[in-house]
Amino acid sequence: MEQMRQITLNIPPTTKPRVVIVGAGFGGLNTAQSLPDDKFQIVLFDKHNYHTFQPLLYQVASAALQADSIAGPLRNLFHDTKDFHFRMLRVLSIDPGTNTINTSAGPLQYDYLIISTGARTNYFGNENMQRYALPLKTIPDALNMRSQLMQLFEWASLNGNPAISDYMLNVVLVGAGPTGVEMAGALSELRKNVLPKDYPALDFSKMKIYLLDGLDRVLPPMHPKSSARAQKYLEKMGVIIKLNTIVQDYDGETITLKTGEQIKSFLVVWSAGVTGETFPGIPKEWTERGRLLTDPNCRVIGSPNIFAIGDIALMKLEDYPKGHPGVAQPAIQMGKYIGKNLYAIHRSDKVKPFKYFDKGSLATVGRGKAVADLPKNIHLGGRLAWWIWLFVHVNFLVSFRNKLLVLTNWIWNLFTFDKGNRLIIRPYIRKGDERAKAVFTENESGS
Ligand SMILES: Cc1cc2nc3c(=O)[nH]c(=O)nc-3n(C[C@H](O)[C@H](O)[C@H](O)COP(=O)(O)OP(=O)(O)OC[C@H]3O[C@@H](n4cnc5c(N)ncnc54)[C@H](O)[C@@H]3O)c2cc1C
């Protein structure tokens, strides 16, 4: 009988130190791109075979962009890197005692381990929210959301029941951070410019877009001036903003607030918070609130050879006592820092501590409307902030192809007021949603 072949990662043996990077987000990608490939063997793991540009996920969810315009195939990005090995798998646990990383495809030993696994959605223990509301962290999440949104309109046009047709188009966005604000703006533009033409039989004055937050302003990480500006834009666009509002429960159809008030909606988007999540095997004392505590060289406190960067890292400094903000720039800058300095660290040379350069924050609300907090206490709004937002986002996309696709889509949208990606390629069927199952699985492949 033929012997079962053991699954291995098929990584060649090496005499160079092996660096294993977990996560090909902003942090991991920049690390891999900055490491000298003649000094290290570079191994990159991710559960996807592409890098996701998370800041534009909401545009995929709201049908403005196609998914592949914000995703960069990882192997393609490393054609010119020698001794580089990408493996698509899920990391399961780490054994720092034996320098072993355990994955869904088997174990591998490392000399240096860089953890850049980002953050995960935090439902604050609300199980019903986790079950029924939709998160927005990955491309599959964005595609689920786009499907659910478009399915609602298709379903509404099939449905003649006046008891539910009044609220079946409602969308509730929980969390008025950049994701909630940008999504609210995008949906409001869709409601104004696109949907009435697609569905002439539906009355879109009944489509309500709610934006809820427990805090007292939208865009809480930004300057109050920018928050006020963004709120004004959204209200003008017809978004119903409810601040100081705590969401208590959601049963898939009715969302209940702490005050007892209820809102009916079949689409609730949850972007109210994120949390860190480390791996089994990592000592508890290395972590705080799910994030890995690091020294100013990004080295995990307690480990000689494990580093953490980006959202998963908690580097407490005088200027950042709660760590750096959970946005792309700290992850990018930490990735470049560790990539450039790891060889010096390996040789026990002295290296300068990591220093974060805060380039400011941006959020867009819609066509010609954005807010920008820039260095030197400059706070911009309107068209100028929007152009800056556009330029920065195109510039940070990972490949020329992504830049071109995004730009052409945006130019198309700009001139036609249309969002061309309103496709239900893969219907989203929430667990137990028999109605959606009956209506939308009919035409799937093979049937
Ligand atoms: C919807 C949304 C909008 C955002 N908008 C902005 C914005 O406008 N501006 C801004 O600056 N920031 C924004 N952010 C935040 C920004 O995207 C993050 O701060 C940044 O991506 C963090 O980078 P990272 O490398 O730490 O993690 P990530 O980019 O999240 O990458 C983590 C990677 O690790 C992989 N991974 C995780 N666990 C495993 C495992 N067990 N095994 C294998 N692989 C694993 C994941 O697949 C992923 O590729 C936004 C985030 C979201 C979700």
The ligand as an SDF file (V2000), in Angstrom:
LIG
                    3D

 53 58  0  0  0  0  0  0  0  0999 V2000
  -12.9830   48.5670    6.6360 C   0  0  0  0  0  0  0  0  0  0  0  0
  -11.6770   49.1830    7.0830 C   0  0  0  0  0  0  0  0  0  0  0  0
  -11.3670   50.4870    6.6920 C   0  0  0  0  0  0  0  0  0  0  0  0
  -10.1510   51.0570    7.0880 C   0  0  0  0  0  0  0  0  0  0  0  0
   -9.8670   52.3280    6.6730 N   0  0  0  0  0  0  0  0  0  0  0  0
   -8.6610   52.8520    6.9490 C   0  0  0  0  0  0  0  0  0  0  0  0
   -8.2780   54.1270    6.4350 C   0  0  0  0  0  0  0  0  0  0  0  0
   -9.0650   54.7880    5.7540 O   0  0  0  0  0  0  0  0  0  0  0  0
   -7.0290   54.5870    6.7150 N   0  0  0  0  0  0  0  0  0  0  0  0
   -6.1510   53.8680    7.4720 C   0  0  0  0  0  0  0  0  0  0  0  0
   -5.0160   54.3140    7.6600 O   0  0  0  0  0  0  0  0  0  0  0  0
   -6.4820   52.6830    7.9900 N   0  0  0  0  0  0  0  0  0  0  0  0
   -7.7040   52.1510    7.7520 C   0  0  0  0  0  0  0  0  0  0  0  0
   -8.0490   50.9230    8.2620 N   0  0  0  0  0  0  0  0  0  0  0  0
   -7.1180   50.2420    9.1860 C   0  0  0  0  0  0  0  0  0  0  0  0
   -5.9690   49.5910    8.4530 C   0  0  0  0  0  0  0  0  0  0  0  0
   -6.4330   48.8680    7.3390 O   0  0  0  0  0  0  0  0  0  0  0  0
   -5.2420   48.6760    9.4430 C   0  0  0  0  0  0  0  0  0  0  0  0
   -4.7800   49.4620   10.5040 O   0  0  0  0  0  0  0  0  0  0  0  0
   -4.0790   47.9670    8.7610 C   0  0  0  0  0  0  0  0  0  0  0  0
   -4.5480   47.1070    7.7480 O   0  0  0  0  0  0  0  0  0  0  0  0
   -3.2550   47.1770    9.7680 C   0  0  0  0  0  0  0  0  0  0  0  0
   -2.2500   46.4910    9.0820 O   0  0  0  0  0  0  0  0  0  0  0  0
   -1.7040   45.1020    9.6460 P   0  0  0  0  0  0  0  0  0  0  0  0
   -0.5850   44.7010    8.7450 O   0  0  0  0  0  0  0  0  0  0  0  0
   -1.4330   45.2260   11.0870 O   0  0  0  0  0  0  0  0  0  0  0  0
   -2.9180   44.0820    9.5130 O   0  0  0  0  0  0  0  0  0  0  0  0
   -3.8330   43.7050    8.2750 P   0  0  0  0  0  0  0  0  0  0  0  0
   -3.6660   44.6550    7.1540 O   0  0  0  0  0  0  0  0  0  0  0  0
   -5.1860   43.4980    8.8400 O   0  0  0  0  0  0  0  0  0  0  0  0
   -3.2450   42.3020    7.7980 O   0  0  0  0  0  0  0  0  0  0  0  0
   -3.3070   41.1450    8.5720 C   0  0  0  0  0  0  0  0  0  0  0  0
   -3.0700   39.9520    7.6590 C   0  0  0  0  0  0  0  0  0  0  0  0
   -2.8770   38.8140    8.4740 O   0  0  0  0  0  0  0  0  0  0  0  0
   -3.5310   37.6940    7.8930 C   0  0  0  0  0  0  0  0  0  0  0  0
   -3.8130   36.7500    8.9870 N   0  0  0  0  0  0  0  0  0  0  0  0
   -4.4850   37.0040   10.1450 C   0  0  0  0  0  0  0  0  0  0  0  0
   -4.5240   35.9080   10.9040 N   0  0  0  0  0  0  0  0  0  0  0  0
   -3.8780   34.9370   10.2190 C   0  0  0  0  0  0  0  0  0  0  0  0
   -3.5860   33.5640   10.4950 C   0  0  0  0  0  0  0  0  0  0  0  0
   -3.9710   32.9620   11.6260 N   0  0  0  0  0  0  0  0  0  0  0  0
   -2.9070   32.8610    9.5790 N   0  0  0  0  0  0  0  0  0  0  0  0
   -2.5060   33.4330    8.4110 C   0  0  0  0  0  0  0  0  0  0  0  0
   -2.7460   34.7300    8.1060 N   0  0  0  0  0  0  0  0  0  0  0  0
   -3.4140   35.4630    9.0070 C   0  0  0  0  0  0  0  0  0  0  0  0
   -4.7790   38.3040    7.2720 C   0  0  0  0  0  0  0  0  0  0  0  0
   -5.2850   37.4980    6.2250 O   0  0  0  0  0  0  0  0  0  0  0  0
   -4.2330   39.6420    6.7460 C   0  0  0  0  0  0  0  0  0  0  0  0
   -3.7850   39.5550    5.4170 O   0  0  0  0  0  0  0  0  0  0  0  0
   -9.2450   50.3140    7.8960 C   0  0  0  0  0  0  0  0  0  0  0  0
   -9.5690   49.0080    8.2770 C   0  0  0  0  0  0  0  0  0  0  0  0
  -10.7700   48.4390    7.8720 C   0  0  0  0  0  0  0  0  0  0  0  0
  -11.1050   47.0250    8.2790 C   0  0  0  0  0  0  0  0  0  0  0  0
  1  2  1  0
  2  3  1  0
  2 52  2  0
  3  4  2  0
  4  5  1  0
  4 50  1  0
  5  6  2  0
  6  7  1  0
  6 13  1  0
  7  8  2  0
  7  9  1  0
  9 10  1  0
 10 11  2  0
 10 12  1  0
 12 13  2  0
 13 14  1  0
 14 15  1  0
 14 50  1  0
 15 16  1  0
 16 17  1  0
 16 18  1  0
 18 19  1  0
 18 20  1  0
 20 21  1  0
 20 22  1  0
 22 23  1  0
 23 24  1  0
 24 25  2  0
 24 26  1  0
 24 27  1  0
 27 28  1  0
 28 29  2  0
 28 30  1  0
 28 31  1  0
 31 32  1  0
 32 33  1  0
 33 34  1  0
 33 48  1  0
 34 35  1  0
 35 36  1  0
 35 46  1  0
 36 37  1  0
 36 45  1  0
 37 38  2  0
 38 39  1  0
 39 40  1  0
 39 45  2  0
 40 41  1  0
 40 42  2  0
 42 43  1  0
 43 44  2  0
 44 45  1  0
 46 47  1  0
 46 48  1  0
 48 49  1  0
 50 51  2  0
 51 52  1  0
 52 53  1  0
M  END
$$$$
